[in-house]
Amino acid sequence: MEKMKSNIELYTVQKVKEHREDADMSIRYFADCLNVSHQFISKIEDATSDKAYNLHHLNEIAKILKCSPRDFLPEKPL
C-alpha cells in the first residue's frame, strides 16, 4: 500500500494543476514540457499516490507556466 501525500504536497499539486488548467495545458503537453511522462503527472495529480513534485520540478514548472514558484506554496505553514 502506498503512503498518501502530506498536506503541503496536496496543496502544491492542486496549485500546479490549477495553473496548468488555467494555461489550457493537457497533462500530456505539460509532461512533455517538463520532460517527464504523462503517467508521472497523472500519478502526481492522484491524491492517493505518494508521487509529488520536488523543488526542481516546481522551478521548471514556474518557467513553463510563466509564474513564480511561490505561487505553488501556501502563504502560511499548513
ABEGO torsion letter per residue (X at the ends): XBBBBBAAAAAAAAAAAAAAAAAGBBAAAAAAAAGBBAAAAAAAABAABABBBBAAAAAAAAAAAGBBAAAABBABBX
